[in-house]
């Protein structure tokens, strides 16, 4: 597996992975093809996207953002792999790559949001991410 910064020519494939994987439980988010691509294009403009490739096929990606108000932190906005490449250590390798890059840039904290119902939650716990004091809350309006 190789990891590299995303190129503009990668955006359609990244969008396809994003759209496919976010439809699966526990997320079940129905995103139209066009909306998914728009969101990925927006990420590309404002954030950093890194892709994991295997034999030149994009198999996963991560979106990383920074906040000028908190220069020692980065945020993992999205991390997705095609289903057949999940649970094979590739997500771990991608996160290690991101940690190595940003440690060199002086980053001290990585933040992210994960559903406790998702496999990703267990994945992040395995990578020594800790639950913070902050909790997202929601209320459905009728």
N, CA, C and O atoms as a MOPAC input file, in Angstrom:
PM7 MOZYME 1SCF
protein

 N      0.83800 1    -1.17500 1     0.00000 1
 C      0.00000 1     0.00000 1     0.00000 1
 C      0.88200 1     1.23600 1     0.00000 1
 O      1.90900 1     1.28000 1     0.67700 1
 N      0.47500 1     2.23700 1    -0.76300 1
 C      1.16100 1     3.52100 1    -0.79200 1
 C      0.18500 1     4.60700 1    -0.35900 1
 O     -1.02500 1     4.48600 1    -0.55000 1
 N      0.72500 1     5.65600 1     0.22100 1
 C     -0.07900 1     6.78100 1     0.68600 1
 C      0.51000 1     8.03800 1     0.07500 1
 O      1.72800 1     8.21500 1     0.04300 1
 N     -0.36800 1     8.91300 1    -0.41000 1
 C      0.07700 1    10.16100 1    -1.02400 1
 C     -1.01400 1    11.22100 1    -0.89500 1
 O     -2.17700 1    10.89600 1    -0.65600 1
 N     -0.63600 1    12.48600 1    -1.05400 1
 C     -1.66800 1    13.53000 1    -1.09300 1
 C     -2.57200 1    13.31000 1    -2.31000 1
 O     -2.11700 1    12.86800 1    -3.36500 1
 N     -3.84200 1    13.62400 1    -2.14400 1
 C     -4.79700 1    13.46400 1    -3.23800 1
 C     -4.53600 1    14.49900 1    -4.32800 1
 O     -4.05800 1    15.60400 1    -4.07100 1
 N     -4.86700 1    14.10000 1    -5.55100 1
 C     -4.81200 1    14.99100 1    -6.70900 1
 C     -6.24300 1    15.26700 1    -7.15300 1
 O     -7.16600 1    14.52300 1    -6.82200 1
 N     -6.40600 1    16.33800 1    -7.90000 1
 C     -7.73300 1    16.69100 1    -8.39900 1
 C     -8.35000 1    15.52400 1    -9.18000 1
 O     -9.55900 1    15.30100 1    -9.11800 1
 N     -7.53400 1    14.79900 1    -9.89800 1
 C     -8.02200 1    13.67100 1   -10.69600 1
 C     -8.51600 1    12.49900 1    -9.83400 1
 O     -9.13700 1    11.57500 1   -10.35900 1
 N     -8.25300 1    12.52300 1    -8.52800 1
 C     -8.68800 1    11.46500 1    -7.61000 1
 C    -10.09500 1    11.70600 1    -7.04500 1
 O    -10.68900 1    10.80200 1    -6.45800 1
 N    -10.61900 1    12.90100 1    -7.21900 1
 C    -11.82500 1    13.28900 1    -6.49000 1
 C    -13.04900 1    12.43400 1    -6.81300 1
 O    -13.84400 1    12.15100 1    -5.91700 1
 N    -13.21800 1    12.02300 1    -8.04600 1
 C    -14.37100 1    11.16600 1    -8.38400 1
 C    -14.29400 1     9.83700 1    -7.64600 1
 O    -15.29800 1     9.36800 1    -7.10800 1
 N    -13.12200 1     9.23200 1    -7.61500 1
 C    -12.96400 1     7.94200 1    -6.92900 1
 C    -13.13100 1     8.10200 1    -5.41500 1
 O    -13.74100 1     7.25000 1    -4.76900 1
 N    -12.60000 1     9.17200 1    -4.85300 1
 C    -12.76600 1     9.44800 1    -3.42000 1
 C    -14.25300 1     9.60400 1    -3.10600 1
 O    -14.75000 1     9.06800 1    -2.11600 1
 N    -14.94900 1    10.34100 1    -3.95700 1
 C    -16.38300 1    10.55800 1    -3.78100 1
 C    -17.15400 1     9.24000 1    -3.82000 1
 O    -18.09800 1     9.04500 1    -3.05500 1
 N    -16.75500 1     8.34900 1    -4.70100 1
 C    -17.42300 1     7.05100 1    -4.83200 1
 C    -17.25400 1     6.22700 1    -3.54500 1
 O    -18.20500 1     5.60700 1    -3.06900 1
 N    -16.05000 1     6.22800 1    -2.99900 1
 C    -15.80100 1     5.50200 1    -1.74200 1
 C    -16.63000 1     6.11600 1    -0.61900 1
 O    -17.28400 1     5.40400 1     0.14300 1
 N    -16.59800 1     7.42200 1    -0.52600 1
 C    -17.33100 1     8.14900 1     0.50900 1
 C    -18.82500 1     7.82800 1     0.42100 1
 O    -19.45400 1     7.46400 1     1.41500 1
 N    -19.37000 1     7.96800 1    -0.76700 1
 C    -20.80100 1     7.74700 1    -0.99500 1
 C    -21.20400 1     6.30500 1    -0.66200 1
 O    -22.24200 1     6.07900 1    -0.04000 1
 N    -20.39900 1     5.34600 1    -1.06800 1
 C    -20.70300 1     3.93400 1    -0.84100 1
 C    -20.64200 1     3.57600 1     0.63800 1
 O    -21.55000 1     2.93100 1     1.16200 1
 N    -19.59000 1     3.98700 1     1.30000 1
 C    -19.37600 1     3.56700 1     2.69100 1
 C    -20.28900 1     4.27800 1     3.68200 1
 O    -20.64300 1     3.70400 1     4.71200 1
 N    -20.67200 1     5.50800 1     3.39200 1
 C    -21.51200 1     6.24500 1     4.34400 1
 C    -22.96500 1     5.77800 1     4.29700 1
 O    -23.76100 1     6.12200 1     5.17100 1
 N    -23.30500 1     4.99900 1     3.28000 1
 C    -24.65700 1     4.42200 1     3.19400 1
 C    -24.82300 1     3.22300 1     4.12900 1
 O    -25.94500 1     2.83700 1     4.45700 1
 N    -23.70300 1     2.63600 1     4.55500 1
 C    -23.74300 1     1.43500 1     5.38500 1
 C    -24.02500 1     1.79300 1     6.84900 1
 O    -23.71300 1     2.90000 1     7.28800 1
 N    -24.61500 1     0.85900 1     7.60300 1
 C    -24.85100 1     1.09600 1     9.03500 1
 C    -23.53400 1     1.31100 1     9.77100 1
 O    -22.52800 1     0.74200 1     9.34700 1
 N    -23.47500 1     2.07400 1    10.81300 1
 C    -24.59800 1     2.72800 1    11.47400 1
 C    -24.93000 1     4.09600 1    10.90400 1
 O    -25.83400 1     4.76700 1    11.40200 1
 N    -24.22100 1     4.52000 1     9.87500 1
 C    -24.39000 1     5.87500 1     9.34800 1
 C    -25.66900 1     6.02000 1     8.53800 1
 O    -26.46700 1     6.92200 1     8.79100 1
 N    -25.86700 1     5.13500 1     7.56400 1
 C    -27.07600 1     5.11600 1     6.74500 1
 C    -27.42600 1     6.47700 1     6.14600 1
 O    -28.60100 1     6.81800 1     6.01700 1
 N    -26.42100 1     7.23800 1     5.78700 1
 C    -26.66500 1     8.56700 1     5.22800 1
 C    -26.81400 1     8.47000 1     3.71900 1
 O    -25.88500 1     8.08600 1     3.00900 1
 N    -27.98600 1     8.81900 1     3.24900 1
 C    -28.24700 1     8.77000 1     1.81900 1
 C    -27.78200 1    10.07900 1     1.18300 1
 O    -28.41400 1    11.12400 1     1.33700 1
 N    -26.69600 1     9.99800 1     0.48800 1
 C    -26.14600 1    11.18100 1    -0.17300 1
 C    -26.19800 1    10.95000 1    -1.67200 1
 O    -25.76200 1     9.92000 1    -2.18500 1
 N    -26.73100 1    11.91500 1    -2.33500 1
 C    -26.78200 1    11.82900 1    -3.79200 1
 C    -25.36000 1    11.88800 1    -4.34200 1
 O    -24.47500 1    12.50200 1    -3.74600 1
 N    -25.16500 1    11.26700 1    -5.44400 1
 C    -23.86300 1    11.23100 1    -6.09400 1
 C    -23.29500 1    12.63900 1    -6.26200 1
 O    -22.12100 1    12.87500 1    -5.97600 1
 N    -24.09700 1    13.53900 1    -6.71000 1
 C    -23.65200 1    14.91700 1    -6.94200 1
 C    -23.23400 1    15.59600 1    -5.63500 1
 O    -22.21000 1    16.27700 1    -5.59100 1
 N    -24.01600 1    15.41500 1    -4.58100 1
 C    -23.70800 1    16.03200 1    -3.28600 1
 C    -22.39300 1    15.50200 1    -2.72000 1
 O    -21.60200 1    16.26000 1    -2.15800 1
 N    -22.16700 1    14.21700 1    -2.86700 1
 C    -20.94100 1    13.60000 1    -2.37700 1
 C    -19.72600 1    14.20800 1    -3.07100 1
 O    -18.73800 1    14.55000 1    -2.42200 1
 N    -19.80300 1    14.33800 1    -4.37700 1
 C    -18.69300 1    14.91400 1    -5.13200 1
 C    -18.47600 1    16.37400 1    -4.75500 1
 O    -17.33500 1    16.82500 1    -4.65200 1
 N    -19.55200 1    17.11000 1    -4.54900 1
 C    -19.42700 1    18.51800 1    -4.13000 1
 C    -18.69700 1    18.60800 1    -2.78700 1
 O    -17.81800 1    19.44800 1    -2.59600 1
 N    -19.07500 1    17.74200 1    -1.88500 1
 C    -18.44400 1    17.76600 1    -0.55700 1
 C    -16.96300 1    17.43000 1    -0.64800 1
 O    -16.14300 1    18.07900 1     0.00200 1
 N    -16.60900 1    16.43100 1    -1.44200 1
 C    -15.20900 1    16.04800 1    -1.61300 1
 C    -14.42900 1    17.18400 1    -2.28200 1
 O    -13.28700 1    17.45100 1    -1.90800 1
 N    -15.02600 1    17.84400 1    -3.25200 1
 C    -14.35900 1    19.00000 1    -3.89100 1
 C    -14.11100 1    20.11300 1    -2.87700 1
 O    -13.06900 1    20.76900 1    -2.90500 1
 N    -15.07200 1    20.31900 1    -1.98700 1
 C    -14.91900 1    21.33600 1    -0.94200 1
 C    -13.77900 1    20.95300 1     0.01500 1
 O    -12.97800 1    21.80200 1     0.40400 1
 N    -13.71500 1    19.67800 1     0.38500 1
 C    -12.59800 1    19.20300 1     1.21000 1
 C    -11.27400 1    19.50400 1     0.51800 1
 O    -10.33600 1    19.99900 1     1.14300 1
 N    -11.20500 1    19.20900 1    -0.75700 1
 C     -9.97100 1    19.36800 1    -1.52600 1
 C     -9.50500 1    20.82600 1    -1.53400 1
 O     -8.30700 1    21.10500 1    -1.48400 1
 N    -10.46200 1    21.74600 1    -1.59600 1
 C    -10.13500 1    23.17600 1    -1.61500 1
 C     -9.64200 1    23.68000 1    -0.25900 1
 O     -8.71700 1    24.49000 1    -0.19400 1
 N    -10.26100 1    23.20200 1     0.82400 1
 C    -10.04000 1    23.79900 1     2.13500 1
 C     -9.24400 1    22.94500 1     3.12300 1
 O     -8.79200 1    23.44500 1     4.15300 1
 N     -9.07400 1    21.66300 1     2.81100 1
 C     -8.43400 1    20.75600 1     3.75600 1
 C     -7.40400 1    19.92200 1     3.02300 1
 O     -7.17100 1    20.12500 1     1.83200 1
 N     -6.79600 1    19.00200 1     3.71300 1
 C     -5.83100 1    18.07800 1     3.09800 1
 C     -6.47500 1    16.71000 1     2.98200 1
 O     -7.06600 1    16.20800 1     3.93800 1
 N     -6.35800 1    16.11200 1     1.81100 1
 C     -6.83900 1    14.74400 1     1.60800 1
 C     -5.62900 1    13.89400 1     1.24100 1
 O     -4.81300 1    14.27300 1     0.40100 1
 N     -5.53500 1    12.74400 1     1.88500 1
 C     -4.48900 1    11.77000 1     1.56800 1
 C     -5.19700 1    10.49200 1     1.13700 1
 O     -6.20300 1    10.10000 1     1.73000 1
 N     -4.66800 1     9.84700 1     0.10500 1
 C     -5.26300 1     8.60200 1    -0.38200 1
 C     -4.32000 1     7.43800 1    -0.14700 1
 O     -3.09800 1     7.57600 1    -0.19900 1
 N     -4.92700 1     6.28300 1     0.11500 1
 C     -4.19500 1     5.01900 1     0.18300 1
 C     -4.45100 1     4.30600 1    -1.12800 1
 O     -5.59100 1     4.19800 1    -1.57900 1
 N     -3.37300 1     3.81900 1    -1.73900 1
 C     -3.51500 1     3.11900 1    -3.01200 1
 C     -2.88600 1     1.74300 1    -2.91800 1
 O     -1.92900 1     1.51900 1    -2.17700 1
 N     -3.44700 1     0.83700 1    -3.68600 1
 C     -2.91500 1    -0.50900 1    -3.80200 1
 C     -2.94300 1    -0.83800 1    -5.28700 1
 O     -4.01200 1    -0.88400 1    -5.89500 1
 N     -1.78400 1    -1.06300 1    -5.86700 1
 C     -1.67300 1    -1.29800 1    -7.31100 1
 C     -2.37800 1    -0.19400 1    -8.10500 1
 O     -3.10800 1    -0.47300 1    -9.05600 1
 N     -2.15400 1     1.05000 1    -7.71000 1
 C     -2.69100 1     2.25600 1    -8.34800 1
 C     -4.19300 1     2.47000 1    -8.15000 1
 O     -4.74400 1     3.46000 1    -8.63300 1
 N     -4.86300 1     1.54800 1    -7.44000 1
 C     -6.28300 1     1.70900 1    -7.12800 1
 C     -6.40100 1     2.46400 1    -5.80700 1
 O     -5.73500 1     2.12200 1    -4.83000 1
 N     -7.25100 1     3.49300 1    -5.78000 1
 C     -7.50900 1     4.19300 1    -4.52500 1
 C     -8.43200 1     3.30900 1    -3.70000 1
 O     -9.53700 1     2.97600 1    -4.12800 1
 N     -7.96800 1     2.93500 1    -2.51300 1
 C     -8.74300 1     2.02400 1    -1.66800 1
 C     -9.27600 1     2.71000 1    -0.41100 1
 O    -10.13200 1     2.16100 1     0.28400 1
 N     -8.77000 1     3.91000 1    -0.12000 1
 C     -9.21400 1     4.62700 1     1.06100 1
 C     -8.66300 1     6.03500 1     1.07100 1
 O     -7.80400 1     6.39300 1     0.26500 1
 N     -9.17300 1     6.82600 1     1.99800 1
 C     -8.70600 1     8.21400 1     2.10000 1
 C     -8.97400 1     8.76400 1     3.49300 1
 O     -9.78700 1     8.23600 1     4.25100 1
 N     -8.27300 1     9.82900 1     3.79900 1
 C     -8.48600 1    10.56000 1     5.04500 1
 C     -8.50600 1    12.05100 1     4.71000 1
 O     -7.76400 1    12.51900 1     3.84600 1
 N     -9.37000 1    12.78500 1     5.41000 1
 C     -9.45200 1    14.24000 1     5.26400 1
 C     -8.98300 1    14.84700 1     6.58400 1
 O     -9.50300 1    14.51900 1     7.65100 1
 N     -8.00300 1    15.72700 1     6.49800 1
 C     -7.39900 1    16.35700 1     7.67200 1
 C     -7.59400 1    17.86200 1     7.58400 1
 O     -7.36500 1    18.46700 1     6.53700 1
 N     -8.01300 1    18.45600 1     8.68000 1
 C     -8.15100 1    19.91500 1     8.69000 1
 C     -7.39600 1    20.50200 1     9.87300 1
 O     -7.10400 1    19.83200 1    10.86400 1
 N     -7.09900 1    21.76800 1     9.72200 1
 C     -6.42400 1    22.52500 1    10.77800 1
 C     -7.28800 1    23.72300 1    11.12200 1
 O     -8.18100 1    24.09800 1    10.36200 1
 N     -7.02000 1    24.31200 1    12.25400 1
 C     -7.72900 1    25.51200 1    12.69300 1
 C     -6.66700 1    26.50500 1    13.13400 1
 O     -5.91600 1    26.24100 1    14.07300 1
 N     -6.60000 1    27.65800 1    12.45400 1
 C     -5.56400 1    28.64200 1    12.81700 1
 C     -5.62200 1    29.08400 1    14.27900 1
 O     -4.61500 1    29.52500 1    14.83300 1
 N     -6.79200 1    28.96900 1    14.90400 1
 C     -6.91900 1    29.34300 1    16.31500 1
 C     -6.29700 1    28.30900 1    17.25100 1
 O     -6.02000 1    28.60200 1    18.41400 1
 N     -6.08200 1    27.10100 1    16.73800 1
 C     -5.49000 1    26.01400 1    17.52800 1
 C     -4.37600 1    25.36400 1    16.70800 1
 O     -4.55600 1    24.27600 1    16.15900 1
 N     -3.23300 1    26.02700 1    16.62700 1
 C     -2.16800 1    25.56000 1    15.72300 1
 C     -1.51400 1    24.23400 1    16.10300 1
 O     -0.76200 1    23.67700 1    15.30300 1
 N     -1.77300 1    23.72500 1    17.27900 1
 C     -1.15500 1    22.46000 1    17.70000 1
 C     -2.10000 1    21.27000 1    17.55000 1
 O     -1.78700 1    20.16800 1    18.00200 1
 N     -3.27600 1    21.49200 1    16.90500 1
 C     -4.27000 1    20.43300 1    16.74300 1
 C     -4.60800 1    20.23700 1    15.26900 1
 O     -4.58800 1    21.17500 1    14.47200 1
 N     -4.91800 1    18.99200 1    14.93600 1
 C     -5.52700 1    18.71300 1    13.63700 1
 C     -6.81400 1    17.93100 1    13.90100 1
 O     -7.02000 1    17.38000 1    14.98300 1
 N     -7.65300 1    17.90100 1    12.89800 1
 C     -8.92700 1    17.20100 1    12.98200 1
 C     -9.02100 1    16.19000 1    11.85200 1
 O     -8.72100 1    16.50400 1    10.70100 1
 N     -9.43100 1    14.99900 1    12.18000 1
 C     -9.72500 1    13.99400 1    11.16200 1
 C    -11.21000 1    14.16700 1    10.85200 1
 O    -12.06700 1    13.82300 1    11.66600 1
 N    -11.50100 1    14.70000 1     9.67500 1
 C    -12.88900 1    14.95400 1     9.29000 1
 C    -13.55000 1    13.70500 1     8.70900 1
 O    -14.72800 1    13.45000 1     8.95600 1
 N    -12.80400 1    12.94600 1     7.95400 1
 C    -13.31600 1    11.72300 1     7.33300 1
 C    -12.17800 1    10.72100 1     7.21300 1
 O    -11.03000 1    11.09800 1     6.97700 1
 N    -12.50000 1     9.44900 1     7.37500 1
 C    -11.55400 1     8.35700 1     7.14100 1
 C    -12.37800 1     7.17900 1     6.65300 1
 O    -13.18800 1     6.63000 1     7.40000 1
 N    -12.17300 1     6.79000 1     5.40600 1
 C    -12.96900 1     5.72800 1     4.80700 1
 C    -12.09700 1     4.81900 1     3.95400 1
 O    -11.16600 1     5.26600 1     3.28400 1
 N    -12.42100 1     3.53900 1     3.99600 1
 C    -11.79600 1     2.54000 1     3.12800 1
 C    -12.89200 1     1.72100 1     2.46800 1
 O    -13.96700 1     1.52900 1     3.03600 1
 N    -12.61100 1     1.24600 1     1.27600 1
 C    -13.53000 1     0.31500 1     0.63200 1
 C    -13.70300 1    -0.89000 1     1.54800 1
 O    -12.76100 1    -1.30900 1     2.22000 1
 N    -14.90000 1    -1.43700 1     1.57000 1
 C    -15.22700 1    -2.52600 1     2.49500 1
 C    -14.21900 1    -3.67400 1     2.44800 1
 O    -13.81400 1    -4.18300 1     3.49300 1
 N    -13.81400 1    -4.08100 1     1.25600 1
 C    -12.92700 1    -5.24300 1     1.16600 1
 C    -11.52300 1    -4.98000 1     1.71000 1
 O    -10.74300 1    -5.91800 1     1.87400 1
 N    -11.19400 1    -3.72500 1     1.98900 1
 C     -9.87400 1    -3.39200 1     2.54700 1
 C     -9.94700 1    -3.01600 1     4.02600 1
 O     -8.92800 1    -2.67800 1     4.62900 1
 N    -11.12800 1    -3.07200 1     4.60500 1
 C    -11.26900 1    -2.75700 1     6.02300 1
 C    -10.80000 1    -3.95200 1     6.86100 1
 O    -10.87300 1    -5.10300 1     6.43100 1
 N    -10.32000 1    -3.64500 1     8.06200 1
 C     -9.86200 1    -4.66700 1     9.02400 1
 C     -8.65600 1    -5.45300 1     8.52100 1
 O     -8.50200 1    -6.63900 1     8.81400 1
 N     -7.80300 1    -4.76900 1     7.75900 1
 C     -6.59500 1    -5.40800 1     7.24200 1
 C     -5.33500 1    -4.60700 1     7.61600 1
 O     -4.25700 1    -4.85500 1     7.07600 1
 N     -5.47800 1    -3.65400 1     8.53500 1
 C     -4.33800 1    -2.86200 1     8.97900 1
 C     -4.04600 1    -1.64300 1     8.12600 1
 O     -3.10800 1    -0.89900 1     8.41200 1
 N     -4.82600 1    -1.43000 1     7.09600 1
 C     -4.55200 1    -0.31100 1     6.19200 1
 C     -4.95600 1     1.03300 1     6.79300 1
 O     -4.28100 1     2.04000 1     6.58100 1
 N     -6.04400 1     1.04500 1     7.53500 1
 C     -6.44500 1     2.26800 1     8.22700 1
 C     -5.41600 1     2.65500 1     9.27800 1
 O     -5.10900 1     3.83300 1     9.46300 1
 N     -4.89300 1     1.65500 1     9.95800 1
 C     -3.84100 1     1.88500 1    10.95500 1
 C     -2.60200 1     2.49600 1    10.29400 1
 O     -2.00000 1     3.42800 1    10.82800 1
 N     -2.23300 1     1.96600 1     9.13800 1
 C     -1.06200 1     2.47500 1     8.41500 1
 C     -1.29400 1     3.91400 1     7.96600 1
 O     -0.38700 1     4.74400 1     8.03200 1
 N     -2.50400 1     4.20600 1     7.51200 1
 C     -2.81400 1     5.57600 1     7.07600 1
 C     -2.76200 1     6.53500 1     8.26200 1
 O     -2.21700 1     7.63300 1     8.14000 1
 N     -3.31200 1     6.14600 1     9.39200 1
 C     -3.27000 1     7.01200 1    10.57300 1
 C     -1.83300 1     7.21000 1    11.06300 1
 O     -1.47600 1     8.31000 1    11.48400 1
 N     -1.01800 1     6.17800 1    11.01400 1
 C      0.39800 1     6.30100 1    11.40100 1
 C      1.09900 1     7.30700 1    10.48900 1
 O      1.88100 1     8.13700 1    10.95200 1
 N      0.81200 1     7.22800 1     9.19500 1
 C      1.37200 1     8.15500 1     8.21100 1
 C      0.99100 1     9.59700 1     8.56700 1
 O      1.83700 1    10.49100 1     8.55700 1
 N     -0.28500 1     9.80900 1     8.87800 1
 C     -0.77000 1    11.15300 1     9.23900 1
 C     -0.08200 1    11.62600 1    10.52200 1
 O      0.36500 1    12.77100 1    10.60100 1
 N      0.00100 1    10.76300 1    11.51200 1
 C      0.67200 1    11.14800 1    12.76000 1
 C      2.11700 1    11.55300 1    12.49600 1
 O      2.57900 1    12.56900 1    13.01600 1
 N      2.82800 1    10.77900 1    11.70400 1
 C      4.23200 1    11.07400 1    11.41300 1
 C      4.39100 1    12.42100 1    10.71100 1
 O      5.27900 1    13.20100 1    11.05500 1
 N      3.53900 1    12.69100 1     9.73700 1
 C      3.60500 1    13.97100 1     9.00700 1
 C      3.38400 1    15.13900 1     9.96100 1
 O      4.14500 1    16.10700 1     9.96700 1
 N      2.32700 1    15.03300 1    10.76900 1
 C      1.93400 1    16.18500 1    11.58100 1
 C      2.75800 1    16.33800 1    12.85100 1
 O      2.84000 1    17.44300 1    13.38800 1
 N      3.36100 1    15.28300 1    13.34400 1
 C      4.31100 1    15.42100 1    14.45900 1
 C      5.46700 1    16.31200 1    14.00900 1
 O      5.91700 1    17.18500 1    14.75100 1
 N      5.93500 1    16.08100 1    12.79400 1
 C      7.03500 1    16.89900 1    12.24600 1
 C      6.63900 1    18.36100 1    12.10200 1
 O      7.50200 1    19.23900 1    12.09300 1
 N      5.33600 1    18.63200 1    11.98900 1
 C      4.84000 1    20.00600 1    11.85300 1
 C      4.50100 1    20.62500 1    13.20700 1
 O      3.98300 1    21.74000 1    13.27200 1
 N      4.79700 1    19.90000 1    14.28600 1
 C      4.57400 1    20.43400 1    15.62200 1
 C      3.18700 1    20.18400 1    16.19000 1
 O      2.82900 1    20.76200 1    17.21700 1
 N      2.40600 1    19.34200 1    15.54600 1
 C      1.06200 1    19.03900 1    16.04200 1
 C      1.16100 1    18.15500 1    17.28400 1
 O      1.95700 1    17.21800 1    17.33500 1
 N      0.33500 1    18.47200 1    18.28500 1
 C      0.35400 1    17.73700 1    19.55200 1
 C     -0.92400 1    16.93100 1    19.79500 1
 O     -0.91900 1    15.99400 1    20.59300 1
 N     -2.02600 1    17.28700 1    19.10900 1
 C     -3.31200 1    16.63000 1    19.36000 1
 C     -4.03600 1    16.36700 1    18.04300 1
 O     -4.05600 1    17.21100 1    17.14700 1
 N     -4.62600 1    15.18400 1    17.94700 1
 C     -5.52400 1    14.85200 1    16.83800 1
 C     -6.91000 1    14.68600 1    17.43400 1
 O     -7.08700 1    13.95200 1    18.40700 1
 N     -7.89100 1    15.36200 1    16.85900 1
 C     -9.27100 1    15.25900 1    17.33000 1
 C    -10.13000 1    14.67300 1    16.21600 1
 O     -9.83800 1    14.84000 1    15.03200 1
 N    -11.18400 1    13.98900 1    16.61500 1
 C    -12.13900 1    13.44300 1    15.64600 1
 C    -13.44200 1    13.13100 1    16.34300 1
 O    -13.52900 1    13.15400 1    17.57100 1
 N    -14.45200 1    12.83900 1    15.54700 1
 C    -15.76100 1    12.44300 1    16.06000 1
 C    -16.04900 1    11.05100 1    15.53700 1
 O    -15.79600 1    10.76000 1    14.36800 1
 N    -16.57600 1    10.18500 1    16.39300 1
 C    -16.92000 1     8.82600 1    15.98200 1
 C    -18.17200 1     8.36800 1    16.71800 1
 O    -18.36800 1     8.69600 1    17.88900 1
 N    -19.00200 1     7.62300 1    16.04100 1
 C    -20.17600 1     7.03000 1    16.67000 1
 C    -19.74600 1     5.81300 1    17.48800 1
 O    -18.95500 1     4.99300 1    17.02100 1
 N    -20.26600 1     5.70100 1    18.70100 1
 C    -19.94100 1     4.54000 1    19.53500 1
 C    -20.47100 1     3.25100 1    18.92600 1
 O    -20.01900 1     2.16400 1    19.28600 1
 N    -21.41900 1     3.36000 1    18.01200 1
 C    -22.01000 1     2.18500 1    17.37700 1
 C    -21.20600 1     1.70000 1    16.17600 1
 O    -21.50000 1     0.64100 1    15.62100 1
 N    -20.20800 1     2.45500 1    15.77600 1
 C    -19.46700 1     2.11200 1    14.56200 1
 C    -18.23100 1     1.27600 1    14.85400 1
 O    -17.69800 1     1.29400 1    15.96300 1
 N    -17.79300 1     0.55500 1    13.85600 1
 C    -16.53100 1    -0.17300 1    13.95000 1
 C    -15.37200 1     0.80100 1    14.08900 1
 O    -14.33700 1     0.47200 1    14.66800 1
 N    -15.55400 1     2.00600 1    13.55300 1
 C    -14.50600 1     3.02600 1    13.63400 1
 C    -14.19700 1     3.38000 1    15.08600 1
 O    -13.04800 1     3.66100 1    15.42600 1
 N    -15.21500 1     3.36800 1    15.93900 1
 C    -14.99800 1     3.70600 1    17.35000 1
 C    -13.98500 1     2.74500 1    17.97400 1
 O    -13.05700 1     3.17100 1    18.66100 1
 N    -14.17100 1     1.44900 1    17.72900 1
 C    -13.23200 1     0.44600 1    18.24700 1
 C    -11.85800 1     0.62500 1    17.62100 1
 O    -10.83500 1     0.46300 1    18.28800 1
 N    -11.84100 1     0.95700 1    16.35100 1
 C    -10.58900 1     1.19800 1    15.63200 1
 C     -9.80500 1     2.33700 1    16.28800 1
 O     -8.61100 1     2.19800 1    16.55000 1
 N    -10.47000 1     3.45000 1    16.55000 1
 C     -9.78800 1     4.59600 1    17.16200 1
 C     -9.34400 1     4.29100 1    18.59000 1
 O     -8.27200 1     4.72700 1    19.01000 1
 N    -10.15200 1     3.55100 1    19.33500 1
 C     -9.75200 1     3.15200 1    20.69400 1
 C     -8.47500 1     2.30900 1    20.63500 1
 O     -7.57900 1     2.46800 1    21.46400 1
 N     -8.40100 1     1.42100 1    19.65800 1
 C     -7.22200 1     0.57400 1    19.48400 1
 C     -5.97400 1     1.42000 1    19.17600 1
 O     -4.85300 1     1.03200 1    19.50400 1
 N     -6.19100 1     2.57800 1    18.54400 1
 C     -5.08400 1     3.48200 1    18.22400 1
 C     -4.80100 1     4.47400 1    19.35600 1
 O     -4.08300 1     5.45700 1    19.17100 1
 N     -5.37600 1     4.19800 1    20.52800 1
 C     -5.16400 1     4.99700 1    21.74600 1
 C     -5.84500 1     6.35900 1    21.75100 1
 O     -5.41400 1     7.25700 1    22.47400 1
 N     -6.89500 1     6.52800 1    20.96100 1
 C     -7.71400 1     7.73200 1    21.08200 1
 C     -8.56900 1     7.57000 1    22.32700 1
 O     -9.05900 1     6.47900 1    22.61800 1
 N     -8.74200 1     8.64800 1    23.05000 1
 C     -9.52100 1     8.63700 1    24.28100 1
 C    -10.78600 1     9.45900 1    24.08700 1
 O    -10.80900 1    10.43200 1    23.33300 1
 N    -11.83400 1     9.04800 1    24.78400 1
 C    -13.06100 1     9.84000 1    24.76300 1
 C    -12.80400 1    11.12800 1    25.53000 1
 O    -12.16500 1    11.11500 1    26.58200 1
 N    -13.30100 1    12.23100 1    25.00400 1
 C    -13.08400 1    13.51400 1    25.67200 1
 C    -14.29500 1    13.85600 1    26.54100 1
 O    -15.28100 1    13.12100 1    26.57600 1
 N    -14.19700 1    14.96100 1    27.22300 1
 C    -15.27900 1    15.41900 1    28.08600 1
 C    -16.47500 1    15.92300 1    27.29200 1
 O    -17.57300 1    16.05000 1    27.83500 1
 N    -16.27100 1    16.21100 1    26.01000 1
 C    -17.33500 1    16.77300 1    25.19100 1
 C    -18.15100 1    15.66300 1    24.54800 1
 O    -17.61400 1    14.63700 1    24.13000 1
 N    -19.42100 1    15.88200 1    24.47900 1
 C    -20.33500 1    14.90200 1    23.92500 1
 C    -21.30600 1    15.62000 1    23.00000 1
 O    -21.88800 1    16.63500 1    23.38300 1
 N    -21.48500 1    15.11000 1    21.79900 1
 C    -22.47900 1    15.67500 1    20.90200 1
 C    -23.85100 1    15.24000 1    21.38400 1
 O    -24.06300 1    14.08000 1    21.73500 1
 N    -24.76700 1    16.17400 1    21.39600 1
 C    -26.14800 1    15.87000 1    21.78400 1
 C    -27.05300 1    16.32200 1    20.66300 1
 O    -26.70800 1    17.22100 1    19.89600 1
 N    -28.21400 1    15.69400 1    20.57000 1
 C    -29.15400 1    16.11100 1    19.52300 1
 C    -30.58300 1    15.98400 1    20.00800 1
 O    -30.88000 1    15.26600 1    20.96300 1
 N    -31.45100 1    16.69500 1    19.32700 1
 C    -32.87200 1    16.64500 1    19.60800 1
 C    -33.59400 1    16.65600 1    18.27700 1
 O    -33.34500 1    17.51900 1    17.43500 1
 N    -34.48100 1    15.70500 1    18.08700 1
 C    -35.26200 1    15.66600 1    16.85900 1
 C    -36.46400 1    16.58200 1    17.03700 1
 O    -37.18100 1    16.51100 1    18.03600 1
 N    -36.66300 1    17.42800 1    16.06400 1
 C    -37.78700 1    18.36600 1    16.10200 1
 C    -38.96200 1    17.77300 1    15.33900 1
 O    -38.79000 1    17.12100 1    14.31000 1
 N    -40.12200 1    18.00600 1    15.84800 1
 C    -41.34300 1    17.46400 1    15.22000 1
 C    -42.04900 1    18.52800 1    14.41900 1
 O    -43.09100 1    18.26100 1    13.82000 1

